[in-house]
Amino acid sequence: METEYLKKFGRRVRELRQETGLSQEKFALKIGMDRTYFASVETGKRNVSLMNIKKIADGLSVSMATLFENVED
């Protein structure tokens, strides 16, 4: 069950990142995160920390709540 939340969260992050037009590599560099770590977030393989969620939200210029939209349907 928990892995489904991670996958939904990752899909939401990917969707928002793609709207920026940045690749995983360029976005990870922008927010100071390792690309392989960020890729594992997007694929739902990483239980990302609150501080890294904040980094991602800031990098996307969205609220943390926006990252969780449609994750818990």
PyMOL Python script that loads the backbone (N, CA, C, O; Angstrom):
from pymol import cmd

cmd.read_pdbstr("""\
ATOM      1  N   MET A   1       0.819  -1.196   0.000  1.00  0.00           N
ATOM      2  CA  MET A   1       0.000   0.000   0.000  1.00  0.00           C
ATOM      3  C   MET A   1       0.862   1.258   0.000  1.00  0.00           C
ATOM      4  O   MET A   1       0.605   2.187  -0.765  1.00  0.00           O
ATOM      5  N   GLU A   2       1.901   1.292   0.871  1.00  0.00           N
ATOM      6  CA  GLU A   2       2.752   2.481   0.939  1.00  0.00           C
ATOM      7  C   GLU A   2       3.461   2.752  -0.378  1.00  0.00           C
ATOM      8  O   GLU A   2       3.653   3.904  -0.767  1.00  0.00           O
ATOM      9  N   THR A   3       3.851   1.674  -1.063  1.00  0.00           N
ATOM     10  CA  THR A   3       4.569   1.881  -2.320  1.00  0.00           C
ATOM     11  C   THR A   3       3.685   2.553  -3.362  1.00  0.00           C
ATOM     12  O   THR A   3       4.185   3.266  -4.232  1.00  0.00           O
ATOM     13  N   GLU A   4       2.371   2.331  -3.282  1.00  0.00           N
ATOM     14  CA  GLU A   4       1.468   2.985  -4.225  1.00  0.00           C
ATOM     15  C   GLU A   4       1.476   4.497  -4.009  1.00  0.00           C
ATOM     16  O   GLU A   4       1.412   5.260  -4.973  1.00  0.00           O
ATOM     17  N   TYR A   5       1.554   4.933  -2.755  1.00  0.00           N
ATOM     18  CA  TYR A   5       1.648   6.370  -2.470  1.00  0.00           C
ATOM     19  C   TYR A   5       2.945   6.947  -3.019  1.00  0.00           C
ATOM     20  O   TYR A   5       2.955   8.049  -3.568  1.00  0.00           O
ATOM     21  N   LEU A   6       4.034   6.209  -2.873  1.00  0.00           N
ATOM     22  CA  LEU A   6       5.319   6.670  -3.387  1.00  0.00           C
ATOM     23  C   LEU A   6       5.267   6.801  -4.902  1.00  0.00           C
ATOM     24  O   LEU A   6       5.797   7.762  -5.459  1.00  0.00           O
ATOM     25  N   LYS A   7       4.639   5.851  -5.569  1.00  0.00           N
ATOM     26  CA  LYS A   7       4.527   5.907  -7.026  1.00  0.00           C
ATOM     27  C   LYS A   7       3.653   7.076  -7.478  1.00  0.00           C
ATOM     28  O   LYS A   7       3.987   7.775  -8.435  1.00  0.00           O
ATOM     29  N   LYS A   8       2.530   7.285  -6.784  1.00  0.00           N
ATOM     30  CA  LYS A   8       1.647   8.406  -7.129  1.00  0.00           C
ATOM     31  C   LYS A   8       2.350   9.738  -6.899  1.00  0.00           C
ATOM     32  O   LYS A   8       2.234  10.657  -7.710  1.00  0.00           O
ATOM     33  N   PHE A   9       3.077   9.837  -5.796  1.00  0.00           N
ATOM     34  CA  PHE A   9       3.821  11.062  -5.509  1.00  0.00           C
ATOM     35  C   PHE A   9       4.870  11.291  -6.598  1.00  0.00           C
ATOM     36  O   PHE A   9       5.021  12.408  -7.093  1.00  0.00           O
ATOM     37  N   GLY A  10       5.583  10.246  -6.964  1.00  0.00           N
ATOM     38  CA  GLY A  10       6.607  10.350  -8.001  1.00  0.00           C
ATOM     39  C   GLY A  10       6.032  10.789  -9.337  1.00  0.00           C
ATOM     40  O   GLY A  10       6.626  11.610 -10.037  1.00  0.00           O
ATOM     41  N   ARG A  11       4.871  10.240  -9.691  1.00  0.00           N
ATOM     42  CA  ARG A  11       4.224  10.639 -10.944  1.00  0.00           C
ATOM     43  C   ARG A  11       3.836  12.117 -10.906  1.00  0.00           C
ATOM     44  O   ARG A  11       3.963  12.828 -11.903  1.00  0.00           O
ATOM     45  N   ARG A  12       3.367  12.566  -9.754  1.00  0.00           N
ATOM     46  CA  ARG A  12       2.982  13.975  -9.616  1.00  0.00           C
ATOM     47  C   ARG A  12       4.208  14.878  -9.760  1.00  0.00           C
ATOM     48  O   ARG A  12       4.152  15.900 -10.444  1.00  0.00           O
ATOM     49  N   VAL A  13       5.298  14.506  -9.125  1.00  0.00           N
ATOM     50  CA  VAL A  13       6.537  15.288  -9.230  1.00  0.00           C
ATOM     51  C   VAL A  13       7.005  15.317 -10.683  1.00  0.00           C
ATOM     52  O   VAL A  13       7.376  16.376 -11.189  1.00  0.00           O
ATOM     53  N   ARG A  14       6.993  14.173 -11.358  1.00  0.00           N
ATOM     54  CA  ARG A  14       7.416  14.105 -12.759  1.00  0.00           C
ATOM     55  C   ARG A  14       6.545  15.007 -13.635  1.00  0.00           C
ATOM     56  O   ARG A  14       7.048  15.746 -14.482  1.00  0.00           O
ATOM     57  N   GLU A  15       5.243  14.934 -13.418  1.00  0.00           N
ATOM     58  CA  GLU A  15       4.307  15.760 -14.185  1.00  0.00           C
ATOM     59  C   GLU A  15       4.639  17.249 -14.037  1.00  0.00           C
ATOM     60  O   GLU A  15       4.694  17.980 -15.026  1.00  0.00           O
ATOM     61  N   LEU A  16       4.858  17.685 -12.808  1.00  0.00           N
ATOM     62  CA  LEU A  16       5.165  19.096 -12.567  1.00  0.00           C
ATOM     63  C   LEU A  16       6.537  19.479 -13.118  1.00  0.00           C
ATOM     64  O   LEU A  16       6.715  20.577 -13.646  1.00  0.00           O
ATOM     65  N   ARG A  17       7.513  18.563 -12.992  1.00  0.00           N
ATOM     66  CA  ARG A  17       8.849  18.854 -13.529  1.00  0.00           C
ATOM     67  C   ARG A  17       8.797  18.981 -15.041  1.00  0.00           C
ATOM     68  O   ARG A  17       9.417  19.880 -15.611  1.00  0.00           O
ATOM     69  N   GLN A  18       8.069  18.096 -15.692  1.00  0.00           N
ATOM     70  CA  GLN A  18       7.978  18.142 -17.144  1.00  0.00           C
ATOM     71  C   GLN A  18       7.335  19.440 -17.621  1.00  0.00           C
ATOM     72  O   GLN A  18       7.664  19.937 -18.698  1.00  0.00           O
ATOM     73  N   GLU A  19       6.425  19.986 -16.829  1.00  0.00           N
ATOM     74  CA  GLU A  19       5.826  21.275 -17.168  1.00  0.00           C
ATOM     75  C   GLU A  19       6.865  22.401 -17.181  1.00  0.00           C
ATOM     76  O   GLU A  19       6.682  23.411 -17.861  1.00  0.00           O
ATOM     77  N   THR A  20       7.950  22.225 -16.431  1.00  0.00           N
ATOM     78  CA  THR A  20       9.010  23.242 -16.412  1.00  0.00           C
ATOM     79  C   THR A  20       9.898  23.144 -17.650  1.00  0.00           C
ATOM     80  O   THR A  20      10.613  24.088 -17.985  1.00  0.00           O
ATOM     81  N   GLY A  21       9.847  21.990 -18.330  1.00  0.00           N
ATOM     82  CA  GLY A  21      10.687  21.784 -19.501  1.00  0.00           C
ATOM     83  C   GLY A  21      12.099  21.343 -19.164  1.00  0.00           C
ATOM     84  O   GLY A  21      12.946  21.235 -20.051  1.00  0.00           O
ATOM     85  N   LEU A  22      12.363  21.086 -17.882  1.00  0.00           N
ATOM     86  CA  LEU A  22      13.706  20.667 -17.471  1.00  0.00           C
ATOM     87  C   LEU A  22      13.808  19.146 -17.428  1.00  0.00           C
ATOM     88  O   LEU A  22      12.854  18.461 -17.060  1.00  0.00           O
ATOM     89  N   SER A  23      14.965  18.631 -17.804  1.00  0.00           N
ATOM     90  CA  SER A  23      15.239  17.204 -17.682  1.00  0.00           C
ATOM     91  C   SER A  23      15.431  16.869 -16.202  1.00  0.00           C
ATOM     92  O   SER A  23      15.588  17.764 -15.373  1.00  0.00           O
ATOM     93  N   GLN A  24      15.416  15.589 -15.881  1.00  0.00           N
ATOM     94  CA  GLN A  24      15.693  15.171 -14.502  1.00  0.00           C
ATOM     95  C   GLN A  24      17.050  15.714 -14.063  1.00  0.00           C
ATOM     96  O   GLN A  24      17.194  16.239 -12.959  1.00  0.00           O
ATOM     97  N   GLU A  25      18.032  15.581 -14.933  1.00  0.00           N
ATOM     98  CA  GLU A  25      19.384  15.999 -14.590  1.00  0.00           C
ATOM     99  C   GLU A  25      19.461  17.494 -14.305  1.00  0.00           C
ATOM    100  O   GLU A  25      20.047  17.908 -13.304  1.00  0.00           O
ATOM    101  N   LYS A  26      18.873  18.303 -15.178  1.00  0.00           N
ATOM    102  CA  LYS A  26      18.928  19.754 -14.990  1.00  0.00           C
ATOM    103  C   LYS A  26      18.120  20.189 -13.774  1.00  0.00           C
ATOM    104  O   LYS A  26      18.524  21.103 -13.055  1.00  0.00           O
ATOM    105  N   PHE A  27      16.987  19.546 -13.541  1.00  0.00           N
ATOM    106  CA  PHE A  27      16.188  19.904 -12.374  1.00  0.00           C
ATOM    107  C   PHE A  27      16.910  19.521 -11.087  1.00  0.00           C
ATOM    108  O   PHE A  27      16.954  20.308 -10.142  1.00  0.00           O
ATOM    109  N   ALA A  28      17.474  18.316 -11.044  1.00  0.00           N
ATOM    110  CA  ALA A  28      18.209  17.874  -9.854  1.00  0.00           C
ATOM    111  C   ALA A  28      19.369  18.820  -9.565  1.00  0.00           C
ATOM    112  O   ALA A  28      19.612  19.169  -8.409  1.00  0.00           O
ATOM    113  N   LEU A  29      20.075  19.233 -10.594  1.00  0.00           N
ATOM    114  CA  LEU A  29      21.169  20.181 -10.423  1.00  0.00           C
ATOM    115  C   LEU A  29      20.646  21.501  -9.863  1.00  0.00           C
ATOM    116  O   LEU A  29      21.259  22.089  -8.972  1.00  0.00           O
ATOM    117  N   LYS A  30      19.519  21.963 -10.385  1.00  0.00           N
ATOM    118  CA  LYS A  30      18.912  23.224  -9.941  1.00  0.00           C
ATOM    119  C   LYS A  30      18.601  23.208  -8.443  1.00  0.00           C
ATOM    120  O   LYS A  30      18.784  24.215  -7.759  1.00  0.00           O
ATOM    121  N   ILE A  31      18.132  22.065  -7.934  1.00  0.00           N
ATOM    122  CA  ILE A  31      17.741  22.007  -6.522  1.00  0.00           C
ATOM    123  C   ILE A  31      18.821  21.406  -5.619  1.00  0.00           C
ATOM    124  O   ILE A  31      18.609  21.232  -4.419  1.00  0.00           O
ATOM    125  N   GLY A  32      19.969  21.095  -6.199  1.00  0.00           N
ATOM    126  CA  GLY A  32      21.074  20.575  -5.392  1.00  0.00           C
ATOM    127  C   GLY A  32      20.869  19.149  -4.914  1.00  0.00           C
ATOM    128  O   GLY A  32      21.238  18.797  -3.794  1.00  0.00           O
ATOM    129  N   MET A  33      20.277  18.336  -5.775  1.00  0.00           N
ATOM    130  CA  MET A  33      19.992  16.949  -5.424  1.00  0.00           C
ATOM    131  C   MET A  33      20.669  16.047  -6.454  1.00  0.00           C
ATOM    132  O   MET A  33      20.741  16.383  -7.636  1.00  0.00           O
ATOM    133  N   ASP A  34      21.158  14.912  -5.998  1.00  0.00           N
ATOM    134  CA  ASP A  34      21.763  13.948  -6.906  1.00  0.00           C
ATOM    135  C   ASP A  34      20.717  13.460  -7.907  1.00  0.00           C
ATOM    136  O   ASP A  34      19.582  13.176  -7.525  1.00  0.00           O
ATOM    137  N   ARG A  35      21.088  13.361  -9.181  1.00  0.00           N
ATOM    138  CA  ARG A  35      20.137  12.973 -10.217  1.00  0.00           C
ATOM    139  C   ARG A  35      19.578  11.584  -9.987  1.00  0.00           C
ATOM    140  O   ARG A  35      18.387  11.361 -10.203  1.00  0.00           O
ATOM    141  N   THR A  36      20.401  10.649  -9.557  1.00  0.00           N
ATOM    142  CA  THR A  36      19.903   9.286  -9.350  1.00  0.00           C
ATOM    143  C   THR A  36      18.927   9.233  -8.167  1.00  0.00           C
ATOM    144  O   THR A  36      17.967   8.463  -8.187  1.00  0.00           O
ATOM    145  N   TYR A  37      19.173  10.045  -7.151  1.00  0.00           N
ATOM    146  CA  TYR A  37      18.239  10.133  -6.021  1.00  0.00           C
ATOM    147  C   TYR A  37      16.905  10.699  -6.527  1.00  0.00           C
ATOM    148  O   TYR A  37      15.839  10.154  -6.239  1.00  0.00           O
ATOM    149  N   PHE A  38      16.983  11.799  -7.283  1.00  0.00           N
ATOM    150  CA  PHE A  38      15.766  12.422  -7.794  1.00  0.00           C
ATOM    151  C   PHE A  38      15.008  11.464  -8.713  1.00  0.00           C
ATOM    152  O   PHE A  38      13.781  11.393  -8.652  1.00  0.00           O
ATOM    153  N   ALA A  39      15.722  10.732  -9.556  1.00  0.00           N
ATOM    154  CA  ALA A  39      15.079   9.761 -10.443  1.00  0.00           C
ATOM    155  C   ALA A  39      14.343   8.701  -9.631  1.00  0.00           C
ATOM    156  O   ALA A  39      13.258   8.267 -10.018  1.00  0.00           O
ATOM    157  N   SER A  40      14.923   8.284  -8.513  1.00  0.00           N
ATOM    158  CA  SER A  40      14.265   7.276  -7.680  1.00  0.00           C
ATOM    159  C   SER A  40      13.024   7.840  -6.987  1.00  0.00           C
ATOM    160  O   SER A  40      12.107   7.087  -6.659  1.00  0.00           O
ATOM    161  N   VAL A  41      12.983   9.146  -6.763  1.00  0.00           N
ATOM    162  CA  VAL A  41      11.777   9.789  -6.234  1.00  0.00           C
ATOM    163  C   VAL A  41      10.678   9.715  -7.295  1.00  0.00           C
ATOM    164  O   VAL A  41       9.545   9.333  -6.999  1.00  0.00           O
ATOM    165  N   GLU A  42      11.016  10.077  -8.514  1.00  0.00           N
ATOM    166  CA  GLU A  42      10.026  10.091  -9.599  1.00  0.00           C
ATOM    167  C   GLU A  42       9.501   8.701  -9.939  1.00  0.00           C
ATOM    168  O   GLU A  42       8.369   8.572 -10.406  1.00  0.00           O
ATOM    169  N   THR A  43      10.281   7.682  -9.720  1.00  0.00           N
ATOM    170  CA  THR A  43       9.826   6.327 -10.021  1.00  0.00           C
ATOM    171  C   THR A  43       9.157   5.657  -8.824  1.00  0.00           C
ATOM    172  O   THR A  43       8.724   4.509  -8.917  1.00  0.00           O
ATOM    173  N   GLY A  44       9.072   6.368  -7.704  1.00  0.00           N
ATOM    174  CA  GLY A  44       8.406   5.831  -6.524  1.00  0.00           C
ATOM    175  C   GLY A  44       9.221   4.816  -5.765  1.00  0.00           C
ATOM    176  O   GLY A  44       8.674   4.015  -5.007  1.00  0.00           O
ATOM    177  N   LYS A  45      10.531   4.841  -5.959  1.00  0.00           N
ATOM    178  CA  LYS A  45      11.408   3.892  -5.277  1.00  0.00           C
ATOM    179  C   LYS A  45      12.072   4.491  -4.042  1.00  0.00           C
ATOM    180  O   LYS A  45      12.836   3.813  -3.356  1.00  0.00           O
ATOM    181  N   ARG A  46      11.785   5.742  -3.761  1.00  0.00           N
ATOM    182  CA  ARG A  46      12.446   6.435  -2.657  1.00  0.00           C
ATOM    183  C   ARG A  46      11.398   7.011  -1.729  1.00  0.00           C
ATOM    184  O   ARG A  46      10.476   7.694  -2.174  1.00  0.00           O
ATOM    185  N   ASN A  47      11.535   6.740  -0.440  1.00  0.00           N
ATOM    186  CA  ASN A  47      10.678   7.356   0.565  1.00  0.00           C
ATOM    187  C   ASN A  47      11.359   8.672   0.945  1.00  0.00           C
ATOM    188  O   ASN A  47      12.177   8.721   1.863  1.00  0.00           O
ATOM    189  N   VAL A  48      11.012   9.708   0.238  1.00  0.00           N
ATOM    190  CA  VAL A  48      11.705  10.992   0.291  1.00  0.00           C
ATOM    191  C   VAL A  48      11.418  11.716   1.608  1.00  0.00           C
ATOM    192  O   VAL A  48      10.305  11.667   2.131  1.00  0.00           O
ATOM    193  N   SER A  49      12.446  12.388   2.131  1.00  0.00           N
ATOM    194  CA  SER A  49      12.300  13.113   3.397  1.00  0.00           C
ATOM    195  C   SER A  49      11.541  14.418   3.210  1.00  0.00           C
ATOM    196  O   SER A  49      11.432  14.935   2.098  1.00  0.00           O
ATOM    197  N   LEU A  50      11.027  14.934   4.293  1.00  0.00           N
ATOM    198  CA  LEU A  50      10.292  16.193   4.275  1.00  0.00           C
ATOM    199  C   LEU A  50      11.154  17.333   3.739  1.00  0.00           C
ATOM    200  O   LEU A  50      10.661  18.170   2.984  1.00  0.00           O
ATOM    201  N   MET A  51      12.409  17.380   4.108  1.00  0.00           N
ATOM    202  CA  MET A  51      13.289  18.454   3.642  1.00  0.00           C
ATOM    203  C   MET A  51      13.515  18.360   2.133  1.00  0.00           C
ATOM    204  O   MET A  51      13.618  19.387   1.462  1.00  0.00           O
ATOM    205  N   ASN A  52      13.593  17.160   1.599  1.00  0.00           N
ATOM    206  CA  ASN A  52      13.755  17.011   0.155  1.00  0.00           C
ATOM    207  C   ASN A  52      12.456  17.311  -0.589  1.00  0.00           C
ATOM    208  O   ASN A  52      12.485  17.798  -1.719  1.00  0.00           O
ATOM    209  N   ILE A  53      11.326  17.024   0.037  1.00  0.00           N
ATOM    210  CA  ILE A  53      10.041  17.416  -0.557  1.00  0.00           C
ATOM    211  C   ILE A  53       9.985  18.938  -0.658  1.00  0.00           C
ATOM    212  O   ILE A  53       9.521  19.478  -1.662  1.00  0.00           O
ATOM    213  N   LYS A  54      10.451  19.621   0.368  1.00  0.00           N
ATOM    214  CA  LYS A  54      10.479  21.092   0.361  1.00  0.00           C
ATOM    215  C   LYS A  54      11.388  21.594  -0.760  1.00  0.00           C
ATOM    216  O   LYS A  54      11.029  22.537  -1.465  1.00  0.00           O
ATOM    217  N   LYS A  55      12.563  20.978  -0.936  1.00  0.00           N
ATOM    218  CA  LYS A  55      13.477  21.363  -2.023  1.00  0.00           C
ATOM    219  C   LYS A  55      12.809  21.215  -3.381  1.00  0.00           C
ATOM    220  O   LYS A  55      12.916  22.093  -4.238  1.00  0.00           O
ATOM    221  N   ILE A  56      12.121  20.101  -3.567  1.00  0.00           N
ATOM    222  CA  ILE A  56      11.446  19.848  -4.839  1.00  0.00           C
ATOM    223  C   ILE A  56      10.358  20.888  -5.074  1.00  0.00           C
ATOM    224  O   ILE A  56      10.260  21.456  -6.161  1.00  0.00           O
ATOM    225  N   ALA A  57       9.540  21.135  -4.053  1.00  0.00           N
ATOM    226  CA  ALA A  57       8.461  22.122  -4.189  1.00  0.00           C
ATOM    227  C   ALA A  57       9.023  23.496  -4.523  1.00  0.00           C
ATOM    228  O   ALA A  57       8.511  24.178  -5.411  1.00  0.00           O
ATOM    229  N   ASP A  58      10.068  23.904  -3.822  1.00  0.00           N
ATOM    230  CA  ASP A  58      10.685  25.209  -4.095  1.00  0.00           C
ATOM    231  C   ASP A  58      11.233  25.267  -5.519  1.00  0.00           C
ATOM    232  O   ASP A  58      11.084  26.279  -6.203  1.00  0.00           O
ATOM    233  N   GLY A  59      11.864  24.187  -5.961  1.00  0.00           N
ATOM    234  CA  GLY A  59      12.420  24.146  -7.309  1.00  0.00           C
ATOM    235  C   GLY A  59      11.354  24.227  -8.385  1.00  0.00           C
ATOM    236  O   GLY A  59      11.598  24.723  -9.485  1.00  0.00           O
ATOM    237  N   LEU A  60      10.163  23.733  -8.053  1.00  0.00           N
ATOM    238  CA  LEU A  60       9.041  23.776  -8.993  1.00  0.00           C
ATOM    239  C   LEU A  60       8.207  25.043  -8.832  1.00  0.00           C
ATOM    240  O   LEU A  60       7.282  25.291  -9.605  1.00  0.00           O
ATOM    241  N   SER A  61       8.541  25.835  -7.827  1.00  0.00           N
ATOM    242  CA  SER A  61       7.784  27.054  -7.500  1.00  0.00           C
ATOM    243  C   SER A  61       6.321  26.749  -7.201  1.00  0.00           C
ATOM    244  O   SER A  61       5.414  27.453  -7.646  1.00  0.00           O
ATOM    245  N   VAL A  62       6.117  25.670  -6.429  1.00  0.00           N
ATOM    246  CA  VAL A  62       4.770  25.297  -5.994  1.00  0.00           C
ATOM    247  C   VAL A  62       4.797  25.043  -4.495  1.00  0.00           C
ATOM    248  O   VAL A  62       5.862  24.900  -3.896  1.00  0.00           O
ATOM    249  N   SER A  63       3.616  24.990  -3.898  1.00  0.00           N
ATOM    250  CA  SER A  63       3.541  24.660  -2.479  1.00  0.00           C
ATOM    251  C   SER A  63       3.767  23.161  -2.300  1.00  0.00           C
ATOM    252  O   SER A  63       3.616  22.380  -3.240  1.00  0.00           O
ATOM    253  N   MET A  64       4.128  22.778  -1.087  1.00  0.00           N
ATOM    254  CA  MET A  64       4.270  21.358  -0.804  1.00  0.00           C
ATOM    255  C   MET A  64       2.922  20.662  -0.986  1.00  0.00           C
ATOM    256  O   MET A  64       2.875  19.515  -1.433  1.00  0.00           O
ATOM    257  N   ALA A  65       1.838  21.333  -0.649  1.00  0.00           N
ATOM    258  CA  ALA A  65       0.505  20.752  -0.812  1.00  0.00           C
ATOM    259  C   ALA A  65       0.227  20.424  -2.271  1.00  0.00           C
ATOM    260  O   ALA A  65      -0.402  19.409  -2.568  1.00  0.00           O
ATOM    261  N   THR A  66       0.685  21.268  -3.177  1.00  0.00           N
ATOM    262  CA  THR A  66       0.487  21.029  -4.608  1.00  0.00           C
ATOM    263  C   THR A  66       1.135  19.719  -5.038  1.00  0.00           C
ATOM    264  O   THR A  66       0.607  19.016  -5.900  1.00  0.00           O
ATOM    265  N   LEU A  67       2.269  19.390  -4.444  1.00  0.00           N
ATOM    266  CA  LEU A  67       2.931  18.132  -4.788  1.00  0.00           C
ATOM    267  C   LEU A  67       2.075  16.930  -4.448  1.00  0.00           C
ATOM    268  O   LEU A  67       2.194  15.879  -5.077  1.00  0.00           O
ATOM    269  N   PHE A  68       1.211  17.080  -3.455  1.00  0.00           N
ATOM    270  CA  PHE A  68       0.408  15.947  -2.992  1.00  0.00           C
ATOM    271  C   PHE A  68      -0.994  15.898  -3.597  1.00  0.00           C
ATOM    272  O   PHE A  68      -1.783  15.017  -3.256  1.00  0.00           O
ATOM    273  N   GLU A  69      -1.313  16.844  -4.499  1.00  0.00           N
ATOM    274  CA  GLU A  69      -2.614  16.815  -5.153  1.00  0.00           C
ATOM    275  C   GLU A  69      -2.772  15.512  -5.929  1.00  0.00           C
ATOM    276  O   GLU A  69      -1.875  15.107  -6.669  1.00  0.00           O
ATOM    277  N   ASN A  70      -3.893  14.876  -5.756  1.00  0.00           N
ATOM    278  CA  ASN A  70      -4.248  13.605  -6.437  1.00  0.00           C
ATOM    279  C   ASN A  70      -3.410  12.410  -6.007  1.00  0.00           C
ATOM    280  O   ASN A  70      -3.481  11.355  -6.636  1.00  0.00           O
ATOM    281  N   VAL A  71      -2.624  12.551  -4.955  1.00  0.00           N
ATOM    282  CA  VAL A  71      -1.825  11.422  -4.492  1.00  0.00           C
ATOM    283  C   VAL A  71      -2.683  10.476  -3.648  1.00  0.00           C
ATOM    284  O   VAL A  71      -2.487   9.261  -3.677  1.00  0.00           O
ATOM    285  N   GLU A  72      -3.623  11.031  -2.908  1.00  0.00           N
ATOM    286  CA  GLU A  72      -4.421  10.216  -2.001  1.00  0.00           C
ATOM    287  C   GLU A  72      -5.868  10.127  -2.477  1.00  0.00           C
ATOM    288  O   GLU A  72      -6.789  10.462  -1.733  1.00  0.00           O
ATOM    289  N   ASP A  73      -6.066   9.683  -3.694  1.00  0.00           N
ATOM    290  CA  ASP A  73      -7.424   9.518  -4.229  1.00  0.00           C
ATOM    291  C   ASP A  73      -8.014   8.216  -3.771  1.00  0.00           C
ATOM    292  O   ASP A  73      -9.152   7.898  -4.119  1.00  0.00           O
TER     293      ASP A  73
END
""", "prot")
cmd.dss("prot")
cmd.show_as("cartoon", "prot")
cmd.util.cbc("prot")
cmd.orient("prot")
